[in-house]
Amino acid sequence: MAAYDHGLNRRAANFQPLTPITFLERAAKVFPERVAIIHGGARISYAAFLAGARRMASALVKAGIGKGDTVAALLPNTPLMLELHYAVPMLGAVLNTINTRLDAATIRFILEHGEARIVFVDTEFSALLRAAIEGMADPPRVIEERDPEWREAGAMVAPPALYAETVEAFRRQGDPEARFARPDDEWDAITLNYTSGTTGNPKGVVYSHRSAYLMCFANTLATDLGRHPIYLWTLPMFHCNGWCFPWTLSAVGGTHVCLRHVRAGAIFEAIEHHGVTHLCGAPIVMSTLLNAGDDERRPFPQRVKFITAAAPPPEAVLTAMKGAGFDVTHVYGLTETYGPAVVNEWQAQWDSLPDAARGARMARQGVNYPGLEDLDVLDPETMQPVPADGLTMGEVMFRGNIVMKGYLKNPKATEEAFAGGWFHSGDLAVMHPDGYLQLKDRSKDIIISGGENISSIEVEDVLFRHPAVLLVAVVARPDEKWGEHPCAFIELRPGAEISEAEIIAYARTHLAAFKAPRTVIFGELPKTSTGKIQKYLLRERARQL
């Protein structure tokens, strides 16, 4: 035995499982009176935040929830969603945050596949949940939140509750002084997030306590959070657990400013009134801000850090954002990498480049996030790096401590994703000589609209069912507001007649609204000699529309 291995064992004094719930414990001890959460007129201190999480965890125990059980949430960006990010993991249970924009059938699949025991739902989405669980053999227990900040179309009163059990009554059963053990193993599951379902049903991505903990430090470094930032929730918390920012903010004693709906006036008001320093979101949030009316805008003295994902913003947009008081950082990642795992780390010397050269640097996705050990563009057949020439395409692959545990109940998909010791993203890119990668295509034909992933296959399957449709291919069409949107090319059956509006209406009855095509083009589809539709030609046609 080597000297450094003798008598130097792991023990309780020098080794504790990593978990992000410890960040809230520390923040409540060090900054008990600091405001942790702002929601409308409510102000919740760190001491009250921890007490509320403990009370909720205690109530969940009394409801029979324990280690390995799934607790689901169909909620907007409210204090309850933040509370559940701590309360559920405190028990060793697993939090499943569900995309509120999904259709009832997909939500039903997620609840059944994840075996949710309890689901928390906001009144705004109660009818959607009722449609999802109708007829389920073993439906989850439903607890409804009536948020006092709820507004819709100017209404002053939320719709009536659909479920008898309220969050307030459920929470009262708990003990705010309850204490819970940390996870036995930092590799234990902490959350469950479902992908967009690129090939059939969505896959359940499992996160660990360890990786979520490390992602908090990665976020702090990559986004210049500093101490006590004021973070505005424009990014949905259901999306990759809000890129782990529900935990990250506690690590730096920051303040969460909750926002139910992403609207220009509300964003500017929050920035001015609360002194917001950071926010994250898709390019559509930038468009919302830049296109705001004079009656919605508010002046603010501070520079605001805006972290955006999806397609790289055009230089004109970045310039406009800078003039409006925002410094934009571009990131890229997937559900399987806890959100952002690549950052366009801007170099100061690039500021003096000519416009075209500077724009080319802006178009790159970038380099590995702190906490991601390896990022490369590999030939998926040989698993060797492609030449770093900015021209040769390969597959983006990740390896490191902010990569998922795997897919729930899907060992085949997990092994395929991790083949060769790397996580295969399915995204195609080139590597530039300076080590910055740039996406060129998506091998899975994913369309990213408003920051949401849309499977072209799913949309095609729905349109194929229409009796007038002979052939269909769905590709991304550039969209100034949403980044891109689904564009459907349809070859009709002989003698069939149907309008674009009718096709779109049909799609909306079978899909979540954001997945339905916004553009429909009729005509014969280009095919290879073997009859395969040539999507690359359709993508080019969509770009030229």
C-alpha positions, 0 to 999 in steps of 0.5 A, spaced: 500 500 500 502 506 498 504 511 503 498 516 501 493 510 501 495 508 508 490 511 514 487 516 510 480 513 509 474 517 507 470 518 514 464 523 516 469 528 518 472 529 511 467 526 506 460 528 506 455 527 500 455 533 495 448 536 495 445 543 493 440 543 499 446 545 503 446 552 500 440 554 503 442 551 510 448 556 509 444 562 506 439 561 512 444 561 517 449 567 514 444 571 511 437 570 515 434 576 514 436 577 507 430 577 502 431 570 498 424 571 494 420 577 491 413 575 488 409 581 487 408 584 494 411 578 498 418 578 501 421 571 503 427 572 507 432 566 507 430 564 514 423 563 512 425 560 505 428 554 509 423 554 514 418 553 509 422 548 505 422 544 511 415 545 513 413 542 506 418 536 506 415 534 513 408 535 510 410 530 504 413 525 509 406 525 513 403 524 506 407 517 505 413 520 500 420 517 501 426 516 498 426 514 491 419 517 490 417 522 485 413 528 486 411 532 480 410 540 479 406 543 473 407 550 476 409 557 473 415 561 476 413 562 483 415 561 490 412 554 491 416 551 485 423 554 488 420 551 495 419 544 492 427 544 489 429 544 496 423 540 500 423 534 495 430 532 495 431 533 503 427 527 503 431 523 498 425 524 493 425 526 486 422 532 483 419 532 476 418 539 474 413 538 467 413 543 462 406 547 462 406 548 455 405 541 453 399 537 451 395 533 456 397 526 452 404 528 453 403 530 461 399 523 462 405 519 459 410 523 464 406 522 470 405 515 468 412 513 466 415 517 472 410 514 477 409 521 480 405 520 487 403 527 488 403 533 483 403 540 485 399 544 480 397 552 479 390 553 478 392 556 471 394 549 469 388 545 473 384 544 467 390 541 463 392 536 469 385 534 469 385 532 462 391 529 463 390 524 469 382 523 466 382 515 466 389 513 469 389 507 473 393 510 479 392 517 478 397 521 483 394 525 489 393 533 486 395 539 490 393 545 488 396 552 488 392 558 488 397 564 487 395 571 489 399 574 483 395 570 478 392 574 472 390 573 465 387 577 460 386 583 465 382 578 470 382 580 477 380 573 480 383 566 478 378 561 475 375 557 481 379 551 483 378 544 480 381 540 486 379 540 493 386 540 497 390 546 497 397 547 498 396 552 504 392 546 507 397 541 505 403 545 508 400 546 515 401 539 516 408 540 516 413 542 521 418 548 520 423 545 525 423 538 522 430 536 520 432 531 514 438 527 513 443 529 507 443 523 501 446 517 503 450 517 496 451 524 492 450 519 486 442 519 488 437 522 484 435 529 485 430 531 479 427 528 473 426 532 467 423 529 460 426 531 453 422 534 448 421 527 445 425 527 438 423 520 436 416 518 440 415 519 447 420 523 451 425 520 455 426 521 462 433 525 464 435 523 471 440 528 475 444 527 481 445 531 487 453 531 486 452 534 479 447 539 481 451 541 486 457 542 481 453 546 476 451 551 481 459 553 482 459 552 474 453 557 473 457 562 478 463 562 474 460 562 467 455 568 468 459 572 473 454 572 478 458 575 484 455 575 491 448 577 492 445 578 485 438 579 483 436 574 479 429 575 474 426 569 473 424 569 465 427 562 464 422 557 466 424 553 472 421 547 469 426 547 463 432 543 466 430 545 473 432 552 471 439 551 469 440 549 476 439 556 478 434 555 484 440 552 487 445 556 485 442 563 487 442 560 495 450 559 494 451 566 493 446 569 497 442 572 491 435 574 490 430 570 486 425 575 483 419 571 480 415 572 474 409 568 472 409 571 465 414 573 460 412 580 458 416 586 456 412 591 461 413 586 467 420 585 466 422 592 465 418 594 471 422 588 475 429 591 473 428 598 475 424 596 481 428 591 484 435 592 481 435 586 477 442 584 475 441 577 471 436 574 467 436 568 463 432 566 457 431 564 449 432 569 444 424 571 444 426 574 451 431 579 447 426 580 442 420 582 447 425 587 450 427 590 444 420 591 441 417 594 447 413 600 447 415 606 450 409 605 455 413 599 457 420 601 458 423 603 464 430 606 465 435 603 469 442 605 471 445 598 472 448 593 467 444 587 466 447 580 464 443 576 460 444 569 459 441 566 452 441 559 449 439 556 443 441 560 436 446 565 436 443 572 436 445 576 430 450 581 431 444 587 430 441 584 436 447 584 440 448 591 439 441 593 440 441 589 447 448 593 449 445 599 447 439 598 451 443 596 458 444 588 457 450 584 456 449 578 453 452 571 454 451 566 449 451 559 452 449 552 449 447 545 452 441 540 453 437 537 458 442 531 459 447 536 461 443 540 466 442 546 461 448 550 459 455 546 458 458 550 453 459 558 453 461 563 448 467 565 452 468 572 449 475 575 448 477 582 449 481 583 443 475 581 439 472 587 440 476 591 435 475 586 430 471 588 423 464 587 424 464 581 419 470 578 423 466 579 430 460 577 428 463 570 426 466 570 433 459 571 436 456 565 431 460 560 435 457 556 441 464 556 444 468 552 449 466 547 455 463 550 461 466 550 468 465 543 471 465 540 464 471 536 463 471 534 456 468 537 450 469 535 443 467 534 436 468 527 434 467 522 428 461 518 431 464 512 427 471 512 429 470 516 435 476 521 433 476 528 433 475 531 427 480 536 424 480 543 428 479 547 421 472 550 422 470 546 416 469 538 417 463 536 421 462 531 426 458 530 432 458 534 439 460 530 445 460 531 452 464 528 458 464 530 465 461 531 472 455 535 469 452 530 464 446 526 466 446 519 470 442 516 464 435 515 462 429 513 467 427 506 465 431 506 458 438 502 459 438 501 451 437 509 450 442 510 456 448 505 453 447 508 446 448 515 449 454 514 452 457 509 447 465 510 447 465 513 453 462 520 451 455 523 451 453 523 444 449 530 443 446 528 436 448 535 434 453 536 428 458 542 429 465 544 426 471 545 431 475 552 430 483 552 430 482 556 437 478 550 440 471 554 439 466 549 436 460 552 432 453 548 431 452 547 423 446 542 423 442 538 428 442 530 426 435 529 429 432 535 426 430 538 432 427 545 431 428 550 437 422 555 437 422 560 443 427 556 447 423 550 446 425 544 442 420 541 437 421 534 434 419 535 426 418 527 427 412 528 432 409 534 427 410 530 421 406 524 424 400 528 426 400 532 419 400 525 416 394 523 419 390 528 415 386 525 410 388 530 404 396 529 406 400 524 402 407 526 404 409 531 409 416 534 411 417 539 417 423 543 417 425 549 421 424 556 418 428 562 421 423 567 425 425 574 427 421 573 434 422 566 436 428 564 433 425 559 428 419 555 427 416 549 424 415 550 417 411 544 413 412 542 406 406 538 404 404 534 398 397 533 397 393 527 395 390 527 388 384 531 388 385 534 395 384 541 397 385 544 403 388 551 406 394 553 410 389 555 415 386 549 415 392 545 416 395 549 422 388 549 425 388 541 425 395 541 427 393 545 433 388 540 435 393 534 436 399 538 438 401 543 443 400 550 440 408 552 440 409 545 436 404 547 430 407 549 424 406 557 422 408 556 415 405 551 410 407 550 403 404 545 398 407 542 392 411 536 390 417 534 395 424 533 392 426 526 393 432 522 392 432 516 387 430 511 392 424 516 394 427 519 400 425 526 402 431 531 401 430 535 407 436 539 406 433 542 400 427 544 404 431 547 409 434 552 404 427 553 401 425 555 408 431 560 409 429 563 402 422 564 404 
